[in-house]
Amino acid sequence: MIKIAWLYPDLMSTYGDRGNVITLSYRMTKRKIANEVVKISIKDNPRLILDADVIFMGGAQDKQQEIVNKDLESGKGKFLKQVIEKGVPGLYVCGAYQFLGKYYKAADGTVIPGLDIFDLYTKSPGIKAARLIGNLIVESSLLPGIKLAGFENHTGRTYLGKKVRPFAKVVKGFGNNGEDGSEGMIYKNSIGVYTHGPLLPKNPELADWLILKSIEKKYQKKVKLSKLNDEFEKKAREYIIGREL
């Protein structure tokens, strides 16, 4: 049984982020891999995170992010750090991606500490700065030769440290900061991105990467996933890429 831990589904799920969890479960079920989606939010036991085989956490608006940040600091954050350091795979989108860094520096100079799991920081460029918004096309070293498609909408600019590496190179769009051509980050088996959309339905290869890592981590052996018919998923991605490039 592969347990998919969905963190804060009631608070952190903008721009269709829930589709990432649906995709993970669907692709496992189609392969007859037993799986369970475990929803973990404010009132739930933080130790449930320790049983996770793969983790997902999405983005949210400022008010919801403030609530979640406080809850992570009060207990869940230390358990999340444990599983990430052990190599449990996960996908962290937008606000979740920022939370797990060192800090967020607001437009007024206020520094909001993060969980300091990922070697990165985020800062606001100021209230008059343009949002980084639109379709995002990237190429990732995890999936050579494949262009991935998604949607970004963020003000914060994220900068990576030496202990993480970029998830992808921006082909079209802004990515982490609109300056260095990077999008997201990779740390052990964790992926942080700004890519909503949701990301996994249009990019089944990335969903399968997470599934594969979750099985290999849990059972400590190499496996090969059976192929699925991804015709419609790839057509959706190709349409977006063709329209943007």
C-alpha positions as CSV (number, residue, x, y, z in Angstrom):
1,M,0.0,0.0,0.0
2,I,1.4,3.4,-1.1
3,K,0.2,6.2,1.1
4,I,-0.2,9.6,-0.6
5,A,0.0,12.3,2.0
6,W,-2.0,15.4,0.9
7,L,-1.0,18.2,3.1
8,Y,-3.7,20.9,3.9
9,P,-6.1,20.0,1.0
10,D,-8.7,22.4,2.5
11,L,-6.3,25.4,2.6
12,M,-3.6,24.8,0.0
13,S,-5.1,23.9,-3.4
14,T,-5.3,26.8,-5.8
15,Y,-5.3,26.6,-9.6
16,G,-6.4,22.9,-9.7
17,D,-3.6,21.7,-7.5
18,R,-5.8,18.8,-6.3
19,G,-5.4,17.3,-9.8
20,N,-1.9,16.3,-8.8
21,V,-3.2,14.0,-6.1
22,I,-5.9,12.6,-8.3
23,T,-3.3,11.8,-11.0
24,L,-1.0,10.0,-8.6
25,S,-3.8,7.8,-7.3
26,Y,-5.3,7.2,-10.7
27,R,-2.0,6.1,-12.3
28,M,-1.3,3.8,-9.4
29,T,-4.8,2.3,-9.5
30,K,-4.6,1.7,-13.3
31,R,-1.4,-0.3,-12.6
32,K,-3.2,-2.2,-9.7
33,I,-0.8,-0.6,-7.2
34,A,-2.7,-0.4,-3.9
35,N,-2.8,3.2,-2.7
36,E,-4.5,5.5,-0.2
37,V,-4.8,9.3,-0.1
38,V,-4.3,10.5,3.5
39,K,-5.5,14.1,4.0
40,I,-3.6,15.9,6.7
41,S,-4.6,19.4,7.8
42,I,-4.8,21.7,10.9
43,K,-6.5,19.4,13.3
44,D,-4.9,16.1,12.3
45,N,-2.1,14.2,14.1
46,P,1.2,15.5,12.7
47,R,2.7,12.0,13.1
48,L,0.6,10.9,10.1
49,I,3.2,12.5,8.0
50,L,5.7,9.9,9.1
51,D,3.7,7.1,7.3
52,A,3.8,8.9,4.0
53,D,5.3,7.2,0.9
54,V,4.8,10.3,-1.3
55,I,3.8,13.8,-0.3
56,F,1.9,16.6,-2.1
57,M,1.3,20.1,-0.9
58,G,-0.1,22.9,-3.1
59,G,-0.3,26.7,-3.1
60,A,-2.8,29.1,-1.6
61,Q,-3.6,32.8,-1.0
62,D,-1.8,34.8,1.7
63,K,-4.4,34.3,4.4
64,Q,-4.4,30.5,4.1
65,Q,-0.6,30.4,3.8
66,E,-0.4,32.3,7.1
67,I,-2.6,29.7,8.8
68,V,-0.6,26.8,7.4
69,N,2.8,28.4,8.2
70,K,1.8,28.7,11.9
71,D,0.7,25.1,11.9
72,L,3.9,23.8,10.3
73,E,5.9,25.7,12.9
74,S,3.9,24.3,15.8
75,G,4.7,20.7,15.0
76,K,4.1,19.3,11.6
77,G,7.2,20.9,10.1
78,K,9.7,18.8,12.1
79,F,8.0,15.6,10.9
80,L,7.9,16.8,7.3
81,K,11.6,17.5,7.6
82,Q,12.3,14.0,8.8
83,V,10.6,12.3,5.9
84,I,12.1,14.7,3.3
85,E,15.6,14.0,4.7
86,K,14.9,10.3,4.5
87,G,14.3,10.6,0.8
88,V,10.5,10.2,0.7
89,P,9.5,11.8,-2.6
90,G,7.2,14.8,-2.8
91,L,5.9,17.6,-4.9
92,Y,5.6,21.1,-3.3
93,V,3.9,23.8,-5.4
94,C,4.2,27.6,-5.1
95,G,3.4,28.6,-1.4
96,A,4.4,25.1,-0.2
97,Y,7.7,25.5,-2.2
98,Q,8.4,28.8,-0.5
99,F,7.5,27.5,3.0
100,L,10.2,24.9,2.9
101,G,12.9,27.4,2.2
102,K,15.0,29.5,4.6
103,Y,12.7,32.6,4.6
104,Y,10.4,34.9,2.7
105,K,11.2,38.6,2.7
106,A,8.1,40.7,2.3
107,A,7.8,44.0,0.4
108,D,8.1,46.0,3.7
109,G,11.3,44.2,4.7
110,T,9.7,41.8,7.2
111,V,11.4,38.5,7.2
112,I,9.2,35.4,7.7
113,P,11.2,32.3,8.6
114,G,10.6,29.2,6.6
115,L,11.2,25.6,7.7
116,D,14.8,25.7,6.4
117,I,14.5,22.3,4.7
118,F,15.5,23.5,1.3
119,D,18.5,25.7,0.6
120,L,16.6,28.6,-0.9
121,Y,14.9,31.9,-0.1
122,T,12.2,34.0,-1.5
123,K,11.7,37.8,-1.5
124,S,9.0,40.2,-2.7
125,P,10.2,42.7,-5.3
126,G,7.8,45.3,-4.0
127,I,4.1,46.0,-4.3
128,K,4.4,47.7,-7.7
129,A,6.3,44.8,-9.3
130,A,4.5,42.8,-11.9
131,R,3.3,39.3,-11.0
132,L,5.0,36.4,-12.8
133,I,2.0,34.9,-14.5
134,G,1.2,32.8,-17.6
135,N,1.8,29.4,-19.1
136,L,5.2,27.9,-18.2
137,I,7.2,25.6,-20.5
138,V,10.3,24.0,-19.1
139,E,12.9,21.2,-19.7
140,S,13.9,19.1,-16.7
141,S,17.1,17.1,-16.2
142,L,14.9,14.4,-14.6
143,L,13.2,13.8,-17.9
144,P,15.6,14.5,-20.7
145,G,14.1,15.3,-24.1
146,I,10.7,16.2,-22.8
147,K,9.2,19.7,-22.5
148,L,6.8,20.0,-19.6
149,A,3.9,22.5,-19.4
150,G,2.1,24.2,-16.6
151,F,0.9,27.6,-15.3
152,E,2.5,30.0,-12.9
153,N,1.1,33.0,-10.9
154,H,3.4,34.4,-8.2
155,T,4.9,37.6,-7.0
156,G,7.7,36.1,-4.9
157,R,11.1,35.6,-6.5
158,T,13.0,32.5,-5.3
159,Y,16.7,32.1,-5.4
160,L,18.5,28.7,-4.9
161,G,21.4,27.9,-2.7
162,K,24.2,25.4,-3.3
163,K,22.6,22.5,-1.6
164,V,19.7,22.2,-4.1
165,R,19.7,22.1,-7.9
166,P,17.1,23.6,-10.3
167,F,14.3,21.3,-11.3
168,A,14.2,22.7,-14.8
169,K,15.3,25.3,-17.3
170,V,12.7,27.8,-18.5
171,V,11.8,27.6,-22.2
172,K,8.9,30.0,-22.0
173,G,7.8,31.9,-18.9
174,F,9.4,33.2,-15.7
175,G,10.1,30.3,-13.3
176,N,11.9,31.0,-10.0
177,N,12.6,34.6,-10.4
178,G,12.4,35.7,-14.1
179,E,16.1,36.3,-14.1
180,D,18.3,33.2,-14.1
181,G,16.2,30.9,-16.3
182,S,15.6,28.3,-13.6
183,E,12.3,26.8,-12.4
184,G,11.8,25.0,-9.1
185,M,14.4,22.9,-7.3
186,I,15.3,19.3,-6.5
187,Y,16.5,18.1,-3.1
188,K,16.9,14.4,-2.6
189,N,13.5,13.0,-3.9
190,S,11.6,16.3,-3.3
191,I,10.6,18.6,-6.1
192,G,9.6,22.3,-5.5
193,V,8.0,24.2,-8.3
194,Y,5.9,27.3,-9.2
195,T,4.1,25.3,-11.8
196,H,0.3,24.9,-11.2
197,G,-2.0,23.8,-13.9
198,P,-2.1,21.3,-12.3
199,L,1.3,20.0,-13.2
200,L,1.0,16.2,-13.2
201,P,-2.1,15.5,-15.4
202,K,-0.4,17.1,-18.4
203,N,3.0,15.7,-17.6
204,P,2.5,12.0,-16.8
205,E,6.2,11.2,-17.0
206,L,6.8,13.3,-13.9
207,A,3.9,11.6,-12.0
208,D,5.5,8.3,-12.8
209,W,8.8,9.5,-11.5
210,L,7.2,10.2,-8.2
211,I,5.4,6.9,-8.1
212,L,8.5,5.0,-9.0
213,K,10.5,6.7,-6.3
214,S,7.8,6.1,-3.7
215,I,7.8,2.3,-4.4
216,E,11.5,2.0,-4.5
217,K,11.9,3.9,-1.3
218,K,9.2,1.9,0.5
219,Y,10.3,-1.5,-0.6
220,Q,14.0,-0.9,-1.1
221,K,14.2,-2.4,-4.6
222,K,14.3,-1.4,-8.2
223,V,11.0,-1.7,-10.1
224,K,9.8,-0.9,-13.6
225,L,6.3,0.6,-14.1
226,S,4.0,-0.8,-16.7
227,K,3.1,1.6,-19.6
228,L,-0.2,3.4,-19.7
229,N,-2.0,5.0,-22.6
230,D,-1.1,8.7,-22.2
231,E,-2.4,9.9,-25.6
232,F,-4.8,12.5,-24.2
233,E,-2.5,13.7,-21.5
234,K,0.3,14.3,-24.1
235,K,-2.1,15.9,-26.6
236,A,-3.1,18.4,-23.8
237,R,0.5,19.3,-23.2
238,E,1.4,19.5,-26.9
239,Y,-1.5,21.9,-27.5
240,I,-0.2,24.3,-24.8
241,I,3.4,24.0,-26.0
242,G,2.3,24.5,-29.6
243,R,0.3,27.6,-28.7
244,E,3.1,29.2,-26.6
245,L,6.2,28.4,-28.7
